[in-house]
Amino acid sequence: MNHSSSRLPIKLYNSLTGKKQVFKPQNGRVAKIYACGPTVYNFAHIGNLRTFIFEDILRRTIKLAGYKALQVMNITDIDDKIIKAMKSGKKLEEITLPFEKRFFEDIVKLNIEMPEKTPRATEHITGMITITQKLIKKGFAYVTDDGSVYFSIAKFKKYGRLARLDTVKQKSAARMAARIEADEYDKNEIKDFVLWKAKKPGELSWDSPWGPGRPGWHIECSAMSAKYLGDTLDIHAGGVDLVFPHHENEIAQSEASTGKPFSRFFMHGEHLLVNNAKMAKSAGNFYTLRDLEKKGYNPLAFRYLCLQTHYRSKMNFTWEALDSAGVALKNLQEIYALNKKDGTASKIKVGKSVSQNKTKEEKEMLLALSDDLNAPKALAVLWKALKNKNLPVKNKMTLINYADRALGLKIYESSLIKKAAPKTIPAELAKMADKREKLRQNSNYSAADTLRKKIEAKGYEINDKPKGYQIIKK
């Protein structure tokens, strides 16, 4: 029996065409997704993490619609920013590996499903050289006197279609034979971009047919996506800041190399603002997940906050909004805990579909997500059902279970539900808890974690809150 016809159609906004289109994988079953990953020279900030949450909702929706997801997310462990960081005297791995580890810790805390492949750029230099050689042979790239290699945008007639670039500027730049070596630049600098950078004194390098050097930033994604997903992707996703030059350049070098379309869909998440201003360290409004945790917030409260704004709309982060999101998540957890006491509801297995025949509420939720990942509407479906006094408890619990699979909020985890604190806490544990709180405020997380383990060993657990903490007996 062919089940594909019974699948609910997914409509996704395609940045390449500028409109919503029905999405189906090329091979009918497995969706091949490439999502640009972190550059591991620093912590991922909450704007980056919002993009990864949007991509997680994308893969969850695709799976709920009956397809399989094959997702690749690269780890950029060599680029201009990392080379700059190496001037401190540290080796490459000393800079990249700790931040890579912390990034994946953030992913786990935010309940983001792990992609099937997470390759590092430095492990795929050979593939980047191979593509560059092919581009030179086909006349799309050229070698300069210093041993660098550039892509000629004048040779690729479709250059600029994703970013809707001004063709007059393109031709003008091409006539001047202008080149740009920087990995990141804006639309006012439309020039031939670098595929391979000749070694500079003191820089890390690899051998190549053009001499020692390192890859440009853009070529890494073309090499890794081709290796793990083939010449044509189903979906390429990332933040809106990657449209130009990164994704534009990926299209050019990949399609010039293979002669095939690079990706059928491009999807981009909008910017996150802080108090309606661009996030920047200089402005003092630059936050990582650790900054939120230092203030006692549950990372999943941030996930809930992100789901309240459509991924293609700018999101405004405020501490007040995060407080409200935390309260809403706690309310969901408490509703689950209260309704679980019902004998019928307690038989529902978390994480598994209760029935192949979806309830009306489940269908409404999937319908919302299938309309270009409308998570705010999916949340509204959930709350409307839970507030419906005439809806049976079983239906409510079934929907909560389905919402967990769709939205990834871990509503069902009793460990996240706040419990009443006991009237008395042993004085020894109270002192340890106070000391731990001071260590956390001073960012001494290693020592704080040691005290937490000692407290747990004595039969108690400690929950961090926006202000202070709470000790409860296990």
C-alpha positions as CSV (number, residue, x, y, z in Angstrom):
1,M,0.0,0.0,0.0
2,N,1.3,3.5,-0.9
3,H,1.1,5.7,2.2
4,S,2.7,8.7,0.5
5,S,-0.6,10.0,-0.8
6,S,-2.1,10.1,2.7
7,R,0.7,12.3,4.1
8,L,-0.3,15.9,5.0
9,P,1.3,18.3,2.5
10,I,4.0,20.5,3.9
11,K,4.3,24.0,2.6
12,L,7.6,25.8,3.3
13,Y,8.7,29.3,2.3
14,N,11.5,28.9,-0.2
15,S,13.9,31.8,-0.1
16,L,15.1,30.9,-3.6
17,T,11.7,31.5,-5.2
18,G,10.3,33.9,-2.7
19,K,7.1,32.0,-2.0
20,K,5.6,29.0,-0.2
21,Q,5.8,25.7,-2.0
22,V,4.7,22.2,-1.3
23,F,7.7,20.2,0.0
24,K,8.4,16.6,-0.9
25,P,11.8,14.9,-0.7
26,Q,13.4,14.0,-4.0
27,N,13.4,10.3,-3.4
28,G,9.9,10.3,-1.9
29,R,10.9,9.3,1.6
30,V,14.1,10.8,3.0
31,A,14.5,14.5,3.3
32,K,18.1,15.6,2.8
33,I,18.7,18.7,5.0
34,Y,21.9,20.7,5.3
35,A,22.0,23.3,8.1
36,C,25.0,25.6,8.6
37,G,26.5,24.9,12.0
38,P,28.5,26.9,14.5
39,T,31.9,28.5,14.1
40,V,33.6,27.3,17.2
41,Y,35.8,30.2,18.3
42,N,33.3,31.4,21.0
43,F,30.0,30.5,22.6
44,A,26.9,30.4,20.4
45,H,24.8,33.4,21.3
46,I,21.0,33.2,21.7
47,G,20.4,34.5,18.2
48,N,22.4,31.5,16.8
49,L,20.4,29.2,19.1
50,R,17.1,30.6,17.9
51,T,18.1,29.4,14.4
52,F,19.0,25.9,15.6
53,I,15.6,25.7,17.3
54,F,13.8,26.7,14.1
55,E,15.8,24.0,12.2
56,D,14.8,21.5,14.9
57,I,11.1,22.3,14.4
58,L,11.7,21.8,10.7
59,R,13.0,18.3,11.1
60,R,10.4,17.4,13.7
61,T,7.6,18.5,11.3
62,I,9.1,16.6,8.4
63,K,9.2,13.4,10.6
64,L,5.6,13.9,11.9
65,A,4.4,14.2,8.3
66,G,5.7,10.7,7.7
67,Y,9.1,11.3,6.2
68,K,12.6,10.5,7.4
69,A,15.2,13.3,8.1
70,L,18.8,13.0,7.1
71,Q,20.4,16.1,8.4
72,V,24.0,17.3,8.2
73,M,25.3,20.2,10.3
74,N,28.9,21.3,9.8
75,I,31.3,22.5,12.4
76,T,33.4,25.4,11.1
77,D,36.7,24.9,12.9
78,I,38.8,26.9,10.5
79,D,38.0,30.4,9.2
80,D,39.2,34.0,9.6
81,K,37.8,34.3,13.1
82,I,39.6,31.2,14.3
83,I,42.8,32.3,12.6
84,K,42.5,35.6,14.5
85,A,41.9,33.8,17.8
86,M,45.1,31.6,17.2
87,K,47.2,34.8,17.4
88,S,46.9,34.4,21.1
89,G,49.4,31.5,20.8
90,K,46.9,28.7,21.3
91,K,46.7,25.7,19.0
92,L,43.7,25.1,16.8
93,E,42.2,22.3,18.9
94,E,42.7,24.3,22.1
95,I,40.4,27.0,20.7
96,T,37.8,24.9,18.8
97,L,37.3,21.7,20.8
98,P,36.1,23.4,24.1
99,F,33.6,25.6,22.3
100,E,32.4,22.7,20.1
101,K,31.8,20.7,23.3
102,R,29.9,23.6,24.9
103,F,27.8,24.0,21.8
104,F,26.6,20.4,21.9
105,E,25.9,20.9,25.6
106,D,23.6,23.8,24.6
107,I,21.9,21.7,22.0
108,V,21.1,19.0,24.6
109,K,19.8,21.5,27.1
110,L,17.5,23.0,24.5
111,N,16.2,19.5,23.5
112,I,17.3,20.0,19.9
113,E,17.5,16.6,18.1
114,M,21.1,15.7,17.1
115,P,21.7,15.8,13.3
116,E,22.7,12.5,11.7
117,K,26.1,13.9,10.7
118,T,28.1,16.7,12.3
119,P,31.4,16.9,10.3
120,R,34.3,19.2,11.0
121,A,35.7,21.4,8.2
122,T,39.3,20.5,9.0
123,E,38.5,16.8,8.3
124,H,37.3,17.6,4.7
125,I,40.2,19.7,3.3
126,T,40.8,17.1,0.5
127,G,37.2,17.4,-0.7
128,M,37.5,21.2,-0.8
129,I,40.7,20.9,-2.9
130,T,39.0,18.5,-5.3
131,I,36.1,20.9,-5.9
132,T,38.4,23.8,-6.4
133,Q,40.5,21.8,-8.9
134,K,37.3,21.0,-10.8
135,L,36.2,24.7,-10.9
136,I,39.6,25.7,-12.2
137,K,39.5,23.1,-14.9
138,K,36.0,24.2,-16.0
139,G,37.1,27.9,-16.1
140,F,35.0,29.1,-13.2
141,A,38.1,29.7,-10.9
142,Y,41.6,31.1,-11.4
143,V,44.9,31.1,-9.4
144,T,46.6,34.3,-8.5
145,D,50.3,34.9,-8.3
146,D,50.5,34.3,-4.5
147,G,48.8,30.9,-4.8
148,S,45.3,31.8,-3.8
149,V,42.3,30.6,-5.8
150,Y,39.2,32.8,-6.6
151,F,35.8,32.1,-8.1
152,S,34.9,34.3,-11.1
153,I,31.3,35.4,-10.5
154,A,31.2,36.8,-14.1
155,K,31.5,33.2,-15.4
156,F,28.5,32.0,-13.4
157,K,25.5,33.7,-15.0
158,K,23.0,32.9,-12.3
159,Y,25.0,34.5,-9.5
160,G,22.9,36.7,-7.2
161,R,19.5,35.0,-7.6
162,L,19.1,34.0,-4.0
163,A,20.1,37.4,-2.6
164,R,18.4,39.3,-5.4
165,L,21.6,41.1,-6.3
166,D,21.8,44.1,-8.6
167,T,23.2,42.7,-11.9
168,V,24.7,46.0,-12.8
169,K,26.9,45.9,-9.7
170,Q,27.9,42.4,-10.5
171,K,29.0,43.3,-14.0
172,S,30.8,46.3,-12.8
173,A,32.7,44.3,-10.2
174,A,33.6,41.7,-12.8
175,R,34.9,44.2,-15.3
176,M,37.2,45.6,-12.6
177,A,38.4,42.0,-11.9
178,A,37.9,42.9,-8.2
179,R,38.5,40.2,-5.6
180,I,37.7,39.9,-1.9
181,E,39.6,37.7,0.5
182,A,37.5,38.1,3.6
183,D,35.1,35.3,4.5
184,E,32.3,37.7,5.4
185,Y,31.3,40.9,3.5
186,D,28.2,42.7,2.4
187,K,26.3,43.3,-0.8
188,N,28.3,46.5,-1.5
189,E,31.3,44.3,-2.0
190,I,30.2,42.0,-4.8
191,K,33.5,40.6,-6.0
192,D,35.2,37.4,-7.0
193,F,35.4,35.4,-3.8
194,V,38.2,33.2,-2.4
195,L,38.2,29.4,-2.6
196,W,41.7,28.9,-1.3
197,K,43.8,31.3,0.7
198,A,47.6,31.3,0.3
199,K,49.5,30.9,3.5
200,K,50.5,34.1,5.4
201,P,53.4,34.1,7.8
202,G,52.6,32.3,11.1
203,E,49.2,31.0,9.8
204,L,48.0,27.4,9.9
205,S,48.1,25.8,6.5
206,W,47.6,22.6,4.4
207,D,49.3,21.5,1.3
208,S,47.6,22.0,-2.0
209,P,48.4,22.0,-5.8
210,W,48.8,25.8,-5.5
211,G,51.0,25.8,-2.5
212,P,50.4,25.8,1.3
213,G,47.2,27.6,2.4
214,R,43.8,27.1,3.9
215,P,40.2,27.0,2.5
216,G,37.9,29.9,2.2
217,W,34.8,29.7,4.4
218,H,32.2,29.0,1.7
219,I,33.9,26.0,0.0
220,E,33.6,23.8,3.2
221,C,29.8,23.6,3.0
222,S,29.9,22.6,-0.7
223,A,32.4,19.8,0.1
224,M,30.6,18.4,3.1
225,S,27.1,18.6,1.8
226,A,28.1,16.8,-1.4
227,K,29.9,14.1,0.5
228,Y,27.1,13.2,2.8
229,L,23.9,14.3,0.9
230,G,24.9,14.2,-2.8
231,D,24.9,16.9,-5.4
232,T,21.3,18.2,-4.8
233,L,19.9,18.9,-1.4
234,D,16.2,19.0,-0.5
235,I,16.6,21.8,2.0
236,H,19.5,24.1,2.9
237,A,18.7,26.1,6.2
238,G,20.4,28.7,8.2
239,G,20.1,32.3,9.6
240,V,19.0,35.1,7.4
241,D,22.5,36.6,7.7
242,L,23.9,33.7,5.7
243,V,21.9,34.5,2.5
244,F,24.8,36.7,1.3
245,P,27.6,36.0,0.8
246,H,27.7,32.5,2.2
247,H,24.7,30.7,0.7
248,E,25.0,32.7,-2.6
249,N,28.6,31.6,-2.9
250,E,27.7,28.0,-2.1
251,I,25.2,27.9,-4.9
252,A,27.7,29.3,-7.4
253,Q,30.6,27.0,-6.6
254,S,28.4,23.8,-6.2
255,E,26.4,24.3,-9.3
256,A,29.4,25.3,-11.4
257,S,31.2,22.2,-10.2
258,T,28.4,19.7,-10.7
259,G,26.1,21.2,-13.3
260,K,23.1,20.3,-11.1
261,P,20.8,22.4,-8.8
262,F,22.5,22.8,-5.4
263,S,19.4,22.9,-3.2
264,R,15.7,22.7,-4.0
265,F,14.7,24.8,-1.0
266,F,16.5,27.4,1.0
267,M,15.1,28.4,4.4
268,H,16.2,31.2,6.6
269,G,15.4,32.2,10.2
270,E,15.2,35.9,11.0
271,H,17.3,37.9,13.5
272,L,16.8,38.0,17.2
273,L,16.9,41.5,18.7
274,V,17.4,42.4,22.4
275,N,15.0,45.2,23.6
276,N,14.5,46.0,19.9
277,A,18.2,46.5,19.3
278,K,20.8,44.5,17.4
279,M,22.7,42.2,19.8
280,A,26.3,43.3,20.2
281,K,29.0,42.9,22.9
282,S,29.7,46.6,22.6
283,A,26.1,47.4,23.5
284,G,26.2,45.1,26.5
285,N,23.2,43.1,25.3
286,F,25.1,40.0,24.0
287,Y,23.8,36.8,25.7
288,T,24.6,33.1,25.6
289,L,22.6,30.3,27.1
290,R,25.0,30.3,30.0
291,D,24.0,33.9,30.7
292,L,20.4,32.8,30.9
293,E,21.3,29.9,33.2
294,K,23.3,32.2,35.5
295,K,20.1,34.1,36.2
296,G,18.4,30.8,37.0
297,Y,16.4,30.3,33.8
298,N,15.5,26.9,32.4
299,P,16.9,26.6,28.8
300,L,13.6,25.2,27.7
301,A,11.9,28.5,28.7
302,F,14.1,30.1,26.0
303,R,12.9,27.4,23.6
304,Y,9.3,28.2,24.5
305,L,10.0,31.9,24.0
306,C,11.4,31.2,20.5
307,L,8.3,29.2,19.5
308,Q,6.1,32.2,20.3
309,T,7.4,34.0,17.2
310,H,7.4,32.7,13.7
311,Y,10.9,31.8,12.4
312,R,10.6,34.3,9.5
313,S,9.8,37.2,11.8
314,K,12.2,39.2,13.9
315,M,12.1,38.1,17.5
316,N,12.5,40.6,20.4
317,F,14.2,39.2,23.5
318,T,13.5,40.7,26.8
319,W,13.9,39.3,30.3
320,E,10.2,40.0,31.0
321,A,9.3,37.9,28.0
322,L,11.5,35.1,29.2
323,D,9.9,35.2,32.6
324,S,6.5,34.8,31.0
325,A,7.7,32.0,28.8
326,G,9.0,30.2,31.9
327,V,5.7,30.6,33.7
328,A,3.8,29.2,30.6
329,L,6.1,26.2,30.4
330,K,5.7,25.5,34.1
331,N,1.9,25.7,33.8
332,L,2.0,23.1,31.0
333,Q,4.1,20.8,33.2
334,E,1.7,21.2,36.1
335,I,-1.3,20.6,33.9
336,Y,0.3,17.4,32.7
337,A,1.2,16.4,36.3
338,L,-2.4,17.0,37.5
339,N,-4.1,15.2,34.6
340,K,-1.7,12.3,34.8
341,K,-3.5,11.2,38.0
342,D,-6.4,10.1,35.8
343,G,-6.1,6.3,35.3
344,T,-6.8,6.3,31.6
345,A,-4.3,9.2,30.9
346,S,-1.5,7.5,32.9
347,K,-1.5,4.6,30.4
348,I,-0.3,6.9,27.6
349,K,3.3,6.2,26.7
350,V,5.4,9.3,26.5
351,G,7.1,9.9,23.1
352,K,4.9,7.4,21.2
353,S,1.8,8.0,19.2
354,V,-1.2,6.7,21.0
355,S,-3.0,5.8,17.8
356,Q,-2.3,6.0,14.1
357,N,-5.6,7.8,13.8
358,K,-4.8,11.4,15.0
359,T,-7.3,13.3,17.2
360,K,-8.8,16.5,15.9
361,E,-6.4,18.5,18.1
362,E,-3.3,16.6,16.8
363,K,-4.4,17.2,13.2
364,E,-4.8,20.9,13.9
365,M,-1.3,21.1,15.4
366,L,0.3,19.3,12.5
367,L,-1.7,21.5,10.1
368,A,-0.3,24.6,11.7
369,L,3.3,23.3,11.6
370,S,2.8,22.1,8.0
371,D,2.0,25.6,7.0
372,D,5.6,26.9,7.0
373,L,6.3,25.8,10.6
374,N,3.7,28.0,12.3
375,A,4.8,27.2,15.8
376,P,2.9,30.1,17.4
377,K,-0.3,28.7,16.0
378,A,0.6,25.2,17.2
379,L,1.1,26.5,20.7
380,A,-2.3,28.2,20.4
381,V,-3.9,24.9,19.4
382,L,-2.4,23.3,22.5
383,W,-3.6,25.9,24.9
384,K,-7.1,26.1,23.4
385,A,-7.5,22.3,23.9
386,L,-6.2,22.3,27.5
387,K,-8.5,25.1,28.5
388,N,-11.5,23.3,26.9
389,K,-13.5,22.0,29.9
390,N,-15.5,19.7,27.6
391,L,-12.4,17.9,26.2
392,P,-11.8,14.5,27.8
393,V,-8.6,14.2,29.9
394,K,-7.3,11.5,27.6
395,N,-7.5,13.8,24.6
396,K,-5.6,16.5,26.5
397,M,-2.9,14.1,27.5
398,T,-2.6,12.6,24.1
399,L,-2.2,16.2,22.7
400,I,0.5,17.0,25.3
401,N,2.3,13.9,24.2
402,Y,2.0,14.9,20.6
403,A,3.1,18.4,21.3
404,D,6.3,17.1,22.9
405,R,7.2,15.3,19.8
406,A,6.3,18.3,17.6
407,L,7.7,21.2,19.8
408,G,10.2,19.5,22.0
409,L,9.3,21.2,25.3
410,K,9.6,18.1,27.6
411,I,6.3,18.9,29.2
412,Y,6.0,15.4,30.5
413,E,9.3,15.4,32.5
414,S,8.3,15.4,36.1
415,S,11.8,16.5,37.1
416,L,11.0,19.9,35.5
417,I,7.9,20.4,37.6
418,K,8.4,22.5,40.7
419,K,7.5,20.8,43.9
420,A,6.7,22.2,47.3
421,A,9.9,22.7,49.4
422,P,10.0,20.8,52.7
423,K,9.5,22.9,55.8
424,T,13.0,22.2,57.1
425,I,16.4,21.7,55.4
426,P,19.3,20.3,57.3
427,A,21.6,23.2,58.3
428,E,24.6,21.6,56.7
429,L,22.9,21.4,53.3
430,A,21.6,24.9,53.6
431,K,25.1,26.2,54.1
432,M,26.3,24.1,51.1
433,A,23.5,25.5,49.0
434,D,24.3,29.1,49.9
435,K,28.0,28.5,49.1
436,R,27.1,26.9,45.8
437,E,24.9,29.9,44.9
438,K,27.8,32.3,45.5
439,L,30.1,30.2,43.4
440,R,27.5,30.2,40.5
441,Q,27.2,34.0,40.8
442,N,31.0,34.2,40.4
443,S,30.9,31.9,37.4
444,N,32.8,29.2,39.2
445,Y,30.6,26.4,37.8
446,S,33.0,23.5,38.3
447,A,33.1,24.0,42.1
448,A,29.4,24.7,42.2
449,D,28.7,21.5,40.4
450,T,30.8,19.6,43.0
451,L,28.6,20.9,45.8
452,R,25.5,20.1,43.9
453,K,26.6,16.5,43.6
454,K,27.3,16.4,47.4
455,I,23.8,17.7,48.1
456,E,22.3,15.1,45.8
457,A,24.2,12.4,47.5
458,K,22.4,13.2,50.7
459,G,19.0,12.6,49.1
460,Y,18.1,16.2,48.0
461,E,18.1,18.0,44.7
462,I,18.6,21.7,44.0
463,N,16.6,23.6,41.4
464,D,17.9,27.0,40.2
465,K,15.3,29.7,39.8
466,P,15.4,33.2,38.2
467,K,16.1,34.5,41.7
468,G,18.0,32.1,44.0
469,Y,17.3,28.4,44.2
470,Q,15.1,25.7,45.8
471,I,16.1,22.5,47.6
472,I,13.7,19.6,47.6
473,K,13.9,16.1,49.0
474,K,14.1,13.4,46.3
